C-alpha cells in the first residue's frame, strides 16, 4: 500500500475522471488510476505519449512529443510536480516510482551553435534521456540531452544534469557532480 502523503490525500473528482477519459482517446496509452490535474498539457503528437498506471501529473505539467517519431514513456506510480516540462525530440523514458518535484525541465535536444550560421537555422542535436526507477529529482532541476540516471539516484534542487548518474548516487550543482550516495 502506498503511504505517501500526496497519494493519501489525492481526491479524484468527476473532472479528473473526465480528463482521464478524454486523454485515453488521444494518448498512446494511459494507465488505470492516473491522475491528471487541471491545466496539464499533452502537446503536438499525443499518440506518442505513454503514461503508466497511477501516474500523478500536477497542475501546469507540459509533456510534448515534439515530432512524429518522438516518444515519452512515464512509468507506474511516478509523480510529476507542478509546472514540470518534458520536451522530447527523440525519447524520454522515466521509470516506475519516481518523484519529480515542481519546476523540473527535461529536454532531449539542444541547438547547434556553429559560427557563421544563424542559430535558428542550425539543426538540433538530439539524444534520448533515460531515468531509472525510484529516482527523486528535486525542484528546479534541468536534465539535458543524452543523460541516463540510474535506479535510486537523487538529484538535488537547482541542479543542471548534463552527464550520466549511476545507481543510488546523489548529484547536485551546476553542472551537477556527485555529492554522495544513498545509504
Rosetta silent file (secondary structure, phi, psi, omega in degrees, C-alpha in Angstrom):
SEQUENCE: XXXXXXXXXXXXXXXXXXXXXXXXXXXXXXXXXXXXXXXXXXXXXXXXXXXXXXXXXXXXXXXXXXXXXXXXXXXXXXXXXXXXXXXXXXXXXXXXXXXXXXXXXXXXXXXXXXXXXXXXXXXXXXXXXXXXXXXXXXXXXXXXXXXXXXXXXXXXXXXXXXXXXXXXXXXXXXXXXXXXXXX
SCORE:     score description
SCORE:     0.000 S_00000001
   1 L     0.000  134.380 -179.281    0.000    0.000    0.000 S_00000001
   2 L   -77.549  122.342 -177.043    1.289    3.436   -0.962 S_00000001
   3 L  -107.287   12.981 -178.406    1.691    5.551    2.147 S_00000001
   4 L   -65.529  147.617 -178.932    2.926    8.775    0.511 S_00000001
   5 H   -59.626  -43.836 -178.463    1.294   11.962    1.728 S_00000001
   6 H   -59.043  -53.976 -174.502    0.355   13.025   -1.797 S_00000001
   7 H   -68.428  -30.120  178.102   -1.402    9.827   -2.778 S_00000001
   8 H   -63.494  -33.786 -173.764   -3.111    9.501    0.611 S_00000001
   9 H  -107.630    8.356 -179.912   -4.786   12.885    0.135 S_00000001
  10 L   -74.765  125.250 -178.907   -5.355   12.807   -3.627 S_00000001
  11 L  -111.507  118.096  175.078   -9.039   13.249   -4.418 S_00000001
  12 L   -83.973  115.280  174.714  -10.370   12.070   -7.759 S_00000001
  13 L   -97.223  174.528  176.461  -13.299   14.285   -8.742 S_00000001
  14 H   -59.928  -30.404  179.016  -15.551   13.794  -11.740 S_00000001
  15 H   -65.666  -39.679  177.366  -13.307   16.321  -13.544 S_00000001
  16 H   -64.276  -42.714  178.588  -10.257   14.067  -13.043 S_00000001
  17 H   -63.953  -39.913  178.550  -12.181   11.072  -14.355 S_00000001
  18 H   -64.205  -45.625  177.801  -13.356   13.126  -17.338 S_00000001
  19 H   -59.368  -42.156  178.704   -9.776   14.290  -18.129 S_00000001
  20 H   -60.168  -45.973 -179.866   -8.588   10.664  -17.906 S_00000001
  21 H   -61.572  -49.254 -179.018  -11.315    9.565  -20.331 S_00000001
  22 H   -58.892  -46.950 -177.444  -10.593   12.362  -22.843 S_00000001
  23 H   -69.257  -26.876  177.431   -6.835   11.715  -22.752 S_00000001
  24 H   -63.924  -22.513  177.401   -7.354    7.971  -23.163 S_00000001
  25 H   -82.443  -22.054 -173.522   -8.694    8.817  -26.627 S_00000001
  26 H  -102.381  -33.991 -170.927   -5.645   10.968  -27.507 S_00000001
  27 L   -85.441  163.526  171.753   -2.605    9.300  -25.895 S_00000001
  28 L   -59.641  -45.274  171.514   -0.614    6.232  -26.863 S_00000001
  29 E  -164.750  154.459  175.423   -1.742    4.830  -23.508 S_00000001
  30 E  -142.790  122.450 -175.107   -2.815    5.978  -20.067 S_00000001
  31 L   -75.261  160.669  177.139   -2.874    3.558  -17.154 S_00000001
  32 L   -58.863  139.402  175.330   -5.651    2.935  -14.684 S_00000001
  33 L    78.720    5.847  178.514   -5.694    5.358  -11.762 S_00000001
  34 L   -72.935  132.591 -175.199   -3.585    8.022  -13.488 S_00000001
  35 E  -106.929  116.470  175.028   -4.394   11.472  -12.101 S_00000001
  36 E  -109.626  112.002  178.972   -4.231   14.457  -14.453 S_00000001
  37 L   -70.159  173.000  178.099   -4.659   17.732  -12.601 S_00000001
  38 L   -65.983  154.345  177.792   -6.159   20.779  -14.296 S_00000001
  39 L    61.673   27.151  170.079   -4.062   22.573  -16.905 S_00000001
  40 L   -83.837  128.932 -178.158   -1.948   19.522  -17.777 S_00000001
  41 E  -113.998  127.491  178.458   -0.939   19.864  -21.438 S_00000001
  42 E  -116.534  103.988 -158.723   -0.091   16.877  -23.636 S_00000001
  43 E  -105.763  158.878  172.110    1.241   18.520  -26.775 S_00000001
  44 E    59.810  -71.497 -178.009    1.845   18.081  -30.529 S_00000001
  45 L  -124.506   71.521 -173.747    1.838   14.274  -31.016 S_00000001
  46 H   -60.953  -23.353  177.639   -0.074   12.915  -28.005 S_00000001
  47 H   -64.334  -12.994  179.275   -0.289    9.396  -29.515 S_00000001
  48 H   -99.092   12.679  178.774    3.458    9.186  -28.738 S_00000001
  49 E  -110.416  128.115 -176.074    2.921    9.804  -25.006 S_00000001
  50 E  -126.123  115.633  179.577    2.564    6.744  -22.752 S_00000001
  51 E  -109.718  128.803  178.812    1.567    7.128  -19.100 S_00000001
  52 L   -71.301 -171.906  179.798    1.693    4.137  -16.748 S_00000001
  53 L   -82.113  148.447  176.773   -0.841    3.323  -14.067 S_00000001
  54 L    59.348   27.191  172.404   -1.275    5.567  -11.012 S_00000001
  55 L   -72.298  145.446  174.265    0.854    8.367  -12.511 S_00000001
  56 E  -119.508  121.070  174.665    0.219   11.798  -10.975 S_00000001
  57 E  -116.522  109.836 -175.690    0.659   14.874  -13.179 S_00000001
  58 L   -78.096  170.332 -176.128    0.102   18.023  -11.132 S_00000001
  59 L   -52.957  136.354  175.548   -1.234   21.349  -12.401 S_00000001
  60 L    86.593   -1.245  177.751    0.803   23.020  -15.143 S_00000001
  61 L   -64.325  137.821  174.605    2.690   19.905  -16.305 S_00000001
  62 E  -125.533  125.738  176.071    3.579   20.026  -20.014 S_00000001
  63 E  -123.591  122.688 -175.630    4.586   16.890  -21.907 S_00000001
  64 E  -127.476  121.885  165.136    5.489   17.338  -25.561 S_00000001
  65 E   -90.845  104.220 -165.651    6.304   14.781  -28.207 S_00000001
  66 L   -77.063  -13.149  176.661    7.859   17.384  -30.500 S_00000001
  67 L  -149.616  173.893 -172.961    7.743   15.395  -33.741 S_00000001
  68 L   -67.888  -14.342  179.050    6.019   12.329  -35.157 S_00000001
  69 L  -104.161  -11.899 -176.692    8.863    9.999  -34.074 S_00000001
  70 L   -75.719  139.728 -179.879    9.499   11.386  -30.573 S_00000001
  71 E  -130.302  149.515  174.274    8.175    9.368  -27.623 S_00000001
  72 E  -127.336  125.883  178.040    7.644    9.952  -23.917 S_00000001
  73 E  -122.954  125.050  178.431    7.200    6.989  -21.544 S_00000001
  74 E  -122.795  125.372 -173.755    6.374    7.532  -17.865 S_00000001
  75 L   -76.466  172.210 -178.225    6.311    4.523  -15.551 S_00000001
  76 L   -59.197  141.776  172.578    3.806    3.408  -12.934 S_00000001
  77 L    61.329   21.417  176.242    3.317    5.450   -9.752 S_00000001
  78 L   -87.955  141.364  179.700    5.582    8.283  -10.923 S_00000001
  79 E  -112.933  130.921  174.726    4.684   11.804   -9.830 S_00000001
  80 E  -109.046  117.244 -176.032    5.310   14.923  -11.930 S_00000001
  81 L   -72.632  169.628 -179.232    5.265   18.085   -9.801 S_00000001
  82 L   -47.713  135.479  172.409    3.659   21.422  -10.598 S_00000001
  83 L    58.048   27.216  173.841    4.858   23.120  -13.796 S_00000001
  84 L   -79.480  143.401 -177.668    7.263   20.342  -14.779 S_00000001
  85 E  -127.584  131.889  175.414    8.078   20.246  -18.505 S_00000001
  86 E  -123.732  121.075  179.458    9.198   17.320  -20.664 S_00000001
  87 E  -124.095  112.371 -177.001   10.117   18.022  -24.293 S_00000001
  88 E  -109.413  122.708  168.951   11.113   15.008  -26.414 S_00000001
  89 L  -102.084  -14.225  176.824   12.577   15.272  -29.902 S_00000001
  90 L  -126.744  -81.820 -176.793   13.811   11.663  -29.630 S_00000001
  91 E  -158.962  129.624  170.682   12.838    9.761  -26.489 S_00000001
  92 E  -120.673  123.111  177.983   12.359   10.484  -22.804 S_00000001
  93 E  -122.081  127.316  177.181   11.805    7.454  -20.571 S_00000001
  94 E  -121.634  129.832 -174.800   11.060    7.776  -16.862 S_00000001
  95 L   -74.752 -165.906  179.605   10.800    4.616  -14.769 S_00000001
  96 L   -81.625  151.929  168.925    8.419    3.492  -12.045 S_00000001
  97 L    61.548   32.560  178.065    8.048    5.079   -8.596 S_00000001
  98 L   -91.982  148.131  173.455    9.888    8.316   -9.412 S_00000001
  99 E  -114.172  115.649  178.397    9.299   11.605   -7.621 S_00000001
 100 E  -117.297  114.942 -172.926    9.792   14.623   -9.841 S_00000001
 101 L   -73.573  176.973  178.376    9.348   17.871   -7.941 S_00000001
 102 L   -63.248  153.256  172.179    7.890   21.147   -9.262 S_00000001
 103 L    61.590   34.227  174.202    9.576   23.205  -11.980 S_00000001
 104 L   -90.096  141.408 -179.196   11.734   20.398  -13.403 S_00000001
 105 E  -124.575  118.825 -178.732   12.737   20.769  -17.081 S_00000001
 106 E  -122.502  119.312 -176.298   13.715   17.672  -19.081 S_00000001
 107 E  -139.719  129.032 -174.913   14.719   18.167  -22.729 S_00000001
 108 L   -97.024   18.408  178.144   16.456   15.671  -25.027 S_00000001
 109 E  -147.007  159.357  168.341   17.728   18.190  -27.603 S_00000001
 110 E  -148.630  175.573 -174.395   19.594   21.441  -27.916 S_00000001
 111 E   -92.558  143.114  168.027   20.692   23.751  -30.723 S_00000001
 112 L   -70.295  159.917 -176.941   23.925   23.642  -32.642 S_00000001
 113 L  -145.980   44.864  176.998   25.790   26.930  -32.485 S_00000001
 114 L   -65.394  143.810  176.497   28.433   26.980  -35.192 S_00000001
 115 L   -70.334  147.601  176.310   29.813   30.375  -36.056 S_00000001
 116 L    93.250   -3.392  176.698   28.871   31.745  -39.463 S_00000001
 117 L  -141.139  137.098  179.573   25.281   30.465  -39.457 S_00000001
 118 L   -59.653  139.418 -178.383   22.297   31.780  -37.525 S_00000001
 119 H   -58.118  -39.991 -176.719   21.448   29.526  -34.575 S_00000001
 120 H   -72.503   -4.604  174.883   17.797   29.287  -35.571 S_00000001
 121 H  -101.255   -5.794 -176.893   18.826   27.815  -38.948 S_00000001
 122 L   -91.376  146.797 -179.524   21.004   25.088  -37.443 S_00000001
 123 L   -70.784  157.103  174.820   19.665   21.599  -36.728 S_00000001
 124 E   -73.939  153.107  168.673   19.038   20.320  -33.237 S_00000001
 125 E  -100.970  126.289 -172.068   21.337   17.828  -31.572 S_00000001
 126 E  -125.330  130.021  173.685   19.136   15.039  -30.209 S_00000001
 127 L  -145.900  135.140 -177.124   19.957   12.255  -27.722 S_00000001
 128 L   -63.822  156.547  175.168   17.457   10.248  -25.615 S_00000001
 129 E  -115.451  134.947  179.085   17.096   10.630  -21.864 S_00000001
 130 E  -130.685  117.642  178.923   16.578    7.585  -19.648 S_00000001
 131 E  -112.302  124.971 -175.468   15.625    7.934  -15.982 S_00000001
 132 L   -72.006 -163.253  179.057   15.505    4.690  -13.970 S_00000001
 133 L   -87.178  154.031  172.457   13.131    3.528  -11.235 S_00000001
 134 L    58.478   40.170  179.463   12.857    5.031   -7.738 S_00000001
 135 L  -101.408  139.175  174.686   14.571    8.295   -8.726 S_00000001
 136 E  -113.234  120.527  175.920   13.990   11.563   -6.861 S_00000001
 137 E  -114.401  113.878 -176.137   14.518   14.751   -8.835 S_00000001
 138 L   -74.875  176.548 -172.159   14.182   17.811   -6.596 S_00000001
 139 L   -66.534  151.441  175.161   12.717   21.174   -7.650 S_00000001
 140 L    62.255   29.981  177.574   14.123   23.426  -10.357 S_00000001
 141 L   -90.757  143.233  171.830   16.352   20.737  -11.909 S_00000001
 142 E  -115.365  129.406  177.076   17.222   20.758  -15.607 S_00000001
 143 E  -116.393  123.748 -173.192   18.128   17.462  -17.291 S_00000001
 144 L  -100.270  171.367 -173.628   19.808   17.776  -20.677 S_00000001
 145 L   -53.306  144.833  172.847   20.096   15.550  -23.738 S_00000001
 146 L    78.489    4.452 -175.701   21.758   12.175  -23.607 S_00000001
 147 L   -84.589  139.282  170.541   21.615   11.755  -19.826 S_00000001
 148 E  -119.425  128.094  178.993   20.955    8.404  -18.151 S_00000001
 149 E  -115.587  121.381 -174.825   20.042    8.438  -14.468 S_00000001
 150 L   -74.390  164.442  178.386   20.304    5.082  -12.710 S_00000001
 151 L   -52.319  137.985  172.793   17.789    3.443  -10.363 S_00000001
 152 L    76.034    3.521 -178.949   17.532    5.010   -6.934 S_00000001
 153 L   -72.622  159.736  177.223   19.506    8.159   -7.787 S_00000001
 154 E  -129.997  134.589  176.715   18.747   11.563   -6.251 S_00000001
 155 E  -116.347  121.541 -176.956   19.251   14.936   -7.949 S_00000001
 156 L   -69.869  155.921 -179.370   19.490   17.949   -5.601 S_00000001
 157 L   -55.766  147.042  174.665   17.416   21.102   -6.128 S_00000001
 158 L    65.433   23.709 -179.131   18.555   23.701   -8.675 S_00000001
 159 L   -92.479  155.686  171.244   20.940   21.312  -10.452 S_00000001
 160 E  -118.573  114.633 -174.808   21.759   21.075  -14.152 S_00000001
 161 E  -101.036  115.679  179.072   22.416   17.453  -15.148 S_00000001
 162 L  -126.744   12.437  178.701   24.479   17.029  -18.314 S_00000001
 163 L  -141.785  160.152 -178.520   26.223   13.734  -17.511 S_00000001
 164 L   -65.067  149.578  178.468   25.119   10.238  -16.522 S_00000001
 165 E  -122.466  125.177 -178.650   24.303    9.467  -12.882 S_00000001
 166 L   -78.202  166.838 -179.905   24.890    5.936  -11.574 S_00000001
 167 L   -52.245  135.316  172.574   22.522    3.921   -9.402 S_00000001
 168 L    63.044   11.974  175.789   21.930    5.294   -5.890 S_00000001
 169 E   -85.871  153.865  176.171   24.242    8.285   -6.384 S_00000001
 170 E  -112.599  124.307 -179.748   23.307   11.785   -5.232 S_00000001
 171 E  -118.931  148.344  175.825   24.181   14.601   -7.603 S_00000001
 172 E  -158.570  158.253  175.399   23.906   18.359   -7.161 S_00000001
 173 L   107.239 -179.267 -179.537   25.130   21.652   -8.554 S_00000001
 174 E  -133.752  105.597   -6.607   25.586   23.377  -11.897 S_00000001
 175 L   -70.982  156.539 -175.813   26.813   21.369  -13.638 S_00000001
 176 L   -66.521  137.911  177.211   25.749   18.524  -11.358 S_00000001
 177 E  -132.740  160.077  179.325   28.503   16.486   -9.720 S_00000001
 178 E   -65.229  128.248  177.858   28.444   13.541   -7.335 S_00000001
 179 E  -122.034   -2.104  178.681   27.922   14.741   -3.765 S_00000001
 180 E   170.508 -172.510  176.803   27.060   11.443   -2.070 S_00000001
 181 E  -138.774  149.632  173.974   25.335    8.085   -2.207 S_00000001
 182 L   -68.572  142.309  179.638   22.097    6.760   -0.744 S_00000001
 183 L   -95.935    0.000    0.000   22.684    4.574    2.289 S_00000001
